[in-house]
Amino acid sequence: MLPEHQIILRLVVAAVLGSIVGIERERLNWVAGLRTHMLVCVGSALFMIVSFCGFADVLTKEHVALDPSRVAAQVVSGIGFLGAGTIVLRSKVVRGLTTAASLWTVAAVGLAVGGGLYVAAATATGLIVIILAGLKPMERRLFLARRRQTPLFILIIDRRETSLFAIELALEAANLHLQRILIQHGKGPDEDRLQITVDHALNTSVLSVTEQLRRIPGVREISHTLS
């Protein structure tokens, strides 16, 4: 059985370490911020303390055997429900995965503090902050081109005056390659609505592509978005 001052110390340390990670999330205005990370860390530490101290009186009885790791083990899977609440899907882009991962990791920090592994908990907290705040600028520089959104052009054409071959030639002239095309009937009897997805070229502007498409006879309307 832990002395009371040790229990209080571990809960306070868990709150402090959780707040360090929470401040980094709070400054970016994420749903799970300072208080959420503190609560997760303190709760995980308390679960760990209860798992090996809360049943000490029962273990003195004959034929009673308990696994003290079972309560703490449920934190690992249980925190997933809380993390799922931070993940949202907006405009076909998943957001909140990093915050969900930080909650899951903070729960591990709380378990470590509850188990008295202060050095491991403090080291993990430092690494979490470095990963969340320090690596983000590097990640943006290294993977910006890969994460660039795919241009989507929507054309209203008169099928009597133009063809898909002419549109493909115009895209190639703009240094773009056709990825996908969706053809729908337009409002008029001779109209088609084309949704064209193309490979993004770093040296190609939207205006230059639009100008190439505008020159095609039979193109009545052009709009652009990102998919």
C-alpha positions as CSV (number, residue, x, y, z in Angstrom):
1,M,0.0,0.0,0.0
2,L,1.4,3.4,-1.0
3,P,1.6,6.2,1.6
4,E,-0.8,9.0,1.1
5,H,1.9,11.6,0.3
6,Q,3.1,9.3,-2.5
7,I,-0.4,9.0,-4.0
8,I,-0.8,12.8,-3.9
9,L,2.6,13.3,-5.5
10,R,1.9,11.0,-8.3
11,L,-1.4,12.6,-9.1
12,V,0.1,16.1,-9.1
13,V,3.0,15.0,-11.3
14,A,0.5,13.4,-13.7
15,A,-1.5,16.7,-13.8
16,V,1.7,18.7,-14.5
17,L,2.9,16.4,-17.3
18,G,-0.5,16.3,-18.9
19,S,-0.7,20.1,-18.8
20,I,2.6,20.4,-20.7
21,V,1.2,18.4,-23.6
22,G,-2.3,20.1,-23.3
23,I,-0.9,23.6,-23.6
24,E,0.6,22.7,-27.0
25,R,-2.8,21.4,-28.2
26,E,-4.6,24.3,-26.6
27,R,-2.6,27.0,-28.5
28,L,-3.7,25.4,-31.8
29,N,-7.4,25.6,-30.7
30,W,-8.0,21.8,-30.8
31,V,-11.1,20.4,-29.1
32,A,-8.9,18.3,-26.7
33,G,-6.8,21.0,-25.1
34,L,-5.3,21.7,-21.7
35,R,-8.0,20.4,-19.4
36,T,-8.7,17.3,-21.4
37,H,-5.1,16.2,-21.4
38,M,-4.7,16.9,-17.7
39,L,-7.8,14.9,-16.9
40,V,-6.7,12.0,-19.1
41,C,-3.2,11.9,-17.5
42,V,-4.5,12.2,-13.9
43,G,-7.2,9.6,-14.6
44,S,-4.7,7.1,-16.0
45,A,-2.4,7.6,-13.0
46,L,-5.3,7.0,-10.7
47,F,-6.3,3.9,-12.5
48,M,-2.8,2.6,-12.2
49,I,-2.7,3.4,-8.5
50,V,-6.0,1.7,-7.9
51,S,-5.0,-1.3,-9.9
52,F,-2.2,-2.2,-7.5
53,C,-3.3,-0.5,-4.3
54,G,-7.0,-0.6,-4.2
55,F,-7.4,-4.3,-3.6
56,A,-4.6,-4.8,-1.0
57,D,-7.1,-5.8,1.8
58,V,-8.7,-8.4,-0.4
59,L,-5.4,-10.1,-1.3
60,T,-4.9,-11.1,2.4
61,K,-7.7,-13.6,2.2
62,E,-7.1,-17.2,1.4
63,H,-7.5,-18.5,-2.2
64,V,-7.8,-14.9,-3.6
65,A,-5.4,-13.9,-6.4
66,L,-5.7,-10.8,-8.5
67,D,-3.9,-9.5,-11.5
68,P,-3.0,-5.8,-10.7
69,S,-2.3,-5.0,-14.4
70,R,-5.9,-5.7,-15.6
71,V,-7.4,-2.4,-14.5
72,A,-4.5,-0.4,-16.0
73,A,-4.7,-2.4,-19.2
74,Q,-8.3,-1.2,-19.8
75,V,-7.0,2.3,-20.1
76,V,-5.1,1.5,-23.3
77,S,-8.3,0.4,-25.1
78,G,-10.7,2.6,-23.3
79,I,-8.9,5.8,-24.2
80,G,-9.7,5.0,-27.9
81,F,-13.3,6.1,-27.4
82,L,-12.2,9.5,-26.2
83,G,-9.7,9.8,-29.0
84,A,-12.3,8.9,-31.6
85,G,-14.3,11.9,-30.5
86,T,-11.5,14.3,-31.6
87,I,-11.4,12.9,-35.1
88,V,-13.6,14.6,-37.7
89,L,-14.0,14.4,-41.5
90,R,-14.2,17.7,-43.3
91,S,-14.3,18.1,-47.0
92,K,-12.9,14.5,-47.5
93,V,-10.0,15.4,-45.1
94,V,-9.6,13.6,-41.8
95,R,-8.6,15.9,-39.0
96,G,-7.8,15.3,-35.3
97,L,-5.7,12.1,-35.6
98,T,-2.6,13.8,-34.0
99,T,-4.7,15.0,-31.1
100,A,-6.2,11.6,-30.6
101,A,-2.7,10.1,-30.6
102,S,-1.6,12.7,-28.1
103,L,-4.4,11.7,-25.8
104,W,-3.5,8.1,-26.1
105,T,0.2,8.9,-25.4
106,V,-0.7,11.1,-22.4
107,A,-2.7,8.2,-21.0
108,A,0.5,6.1,-21.2
109,V,2.3,8.9,-19.3
110,G,-0.3,8.8,-16.6
111,L,0.1,5.1,-16.2
112,A,3.8,5.5,-15.9
113,V,3.5,8.2,-13.3
114,G,0.9,6.1,-11.4
115,G,3.4,3.2,-11.4
116,G,6.2,5.4,-10.1
117,L,8.2,5.6,-13.3
118,Y,8.9,9.3,-13.1
119,V,11.9,9.4,-15.4
120,A,10.1,7.4,-18.2
121,A,7.0,9.7,-17.8
122,A,9.1,12.9,-17.9
123,T,11.1,11.7,-20.9
124,A,8.0,10.7,-22.8
125,T,6.4,14.0,-22.1
126,G,9.4,15.9,-23.5
127,L,9.4,13.7,-26.6
128,I,5.7,14.2,-27.1
129,V,6.1,18.0,-27.1
130,I,9.1,17.8,-29.5
131,I,7.1,15.6,-31.9
132,L,4.0,17.8,-31.7
133,A,5.6,21.3,-31.8
134,G,9.2,20.8,-33.0
135,L,8.6,18.4,-36.0
136,K,5.6,20.2,-37.5
137,P,7.6,22.9,-39.4
138,M,10.0,20.2,-40.7
139,E,7.0,18.1,-41.7
140,R,5.5,21.0,-43.6
141,R,8.6,21.7,-45.6
142,L,9.3,18.0,-46.4
143,F,5.8,16.9,-47.4
144,L,4.1,20.0,-48.6
145,A,4.3,19.0,-52.2
146,R,3.0,15.5,-51.5
147,R,0.0,16.8,-49.6
148,R,-0.9,19.4,-52.1
149,Q,-4.6,19.1,-53.0
150,T,-5.6,17.8,-56.4
151,P,-7.2,20.4,-58.7
152,L,-10.7,19.6,-60.0
153,F,-12.0,21.5,-63.0
154,I,-15.7,21.5,-63.8
155,L,-16.6,22.3,-67.4
156,I,-19.9,22.8,-69.1
157,I,-19.4,22.0,-72.8
158,D,-21.4,21.8,-76.0
159,R,-20.7,18.3,-77.3
160,R,-21.5,19.4,-80.9
161,E,-18.6,21.8,-80.9
162,T,-15.8,20.1,-78.8
163,S,-14.5,16.7,-77.9
164,L,-12.7,15.0,-75.0
165,F,-9.6,14.7,-77.2
166,A,-9.5,18.5,-77.5
167,I,-9.8,18.9,-73.7
168,E,-7.0,16.4,-73.1
169,L,-4.7,18.2,-75.6
170,A,-5.4,21.5,-73.7
171,L,-4.5,19.9,-70.4
172,E,-1.3,18.5,-71.8
173,A,-0.4,22.0,-73.2
174,A,-0.8,23.3,-69.6
175,N,1.7,20.5,-68.4
176,L,-1.1,18.6,-66.7
177,H,-2.1,14.9,-67.0
178,L,-5.7,13.7,-66.9
179,Q,-6.3,11.5,-63.8
180,R,-10.0,11.1,-63.9
181,I,-13.0,12.4,-65.7
182,L,-16.7,12.2,-64.8
183,I,-19.3,13.0,-67.6
184,Q,-22.8,14.0,-66.7
185,H,-25.7,15.3,-68.7
186,G,-26.0,19.1,-68.6
187,K,-29.2,21.2,-68.4
188,G,-29.4,21.6,-72.2
189,P,-30.0,18.8,-74.7
190,D,-26.5,19.2,-76.1
191,E,-24.7,20.0,-72.9
192,D,-22.3,17.8,-70.9
193,R,-20.9,18.5,-67.4
194,L,-17.4,17.3,-67.0
195,Q,-15.6,16.9,-63.7
196,I,-11.9,16.6,-64.5
197,T,-9.2,15.7,-62.0
198,V,-5.6,16.3,-63.0
199,D,-2.1,15.8,-61.6
200,H,-0.9,18.9,-59.9
201,A,2.1,20.6,-61.4
202,L,4.1,23.0,-59.2
203,N,4.9,25.3,-62.0
204,T,1.4,25.5,-63.4
205,S,-1.1,28.1,-62.2
206,V,-4.9,27.7,-62.2
207,L,-5.2,30.8,-64.4
208,S,-3.0,29.4,-67.1
209,V,-5.0,26.1,-67.2
210,T,-8.2,28.0,-67.2
211,E,-7.0,30.1,-70.2
212,Q,-6.0,26.9,-72.1
213,L,-9.5,25.4,-71.5
214,R,-11.3,28.7,-72.3
215,R,-9.8,28.7,-75.8
216,I,-11.5,25.4,-76.7
217,P,-14.6,26.0,-78.9
218,G,-17.7,24.7,-77.2
219,V,-16.6,25.3,-73.6
220,R,-19.3,27.4,-72.1
221,E,-18.4,27.5,-68.4
222,I,-15.3,26.7,-66.3
223,S,-15.1,26.4,-62.5
224,H,-12.2,25.2,-60.3
225,T,-12.0,23.7,-56.9
226,L,-9.7,21.4,-54.9
227,S,-10.5,17.8,-54.1
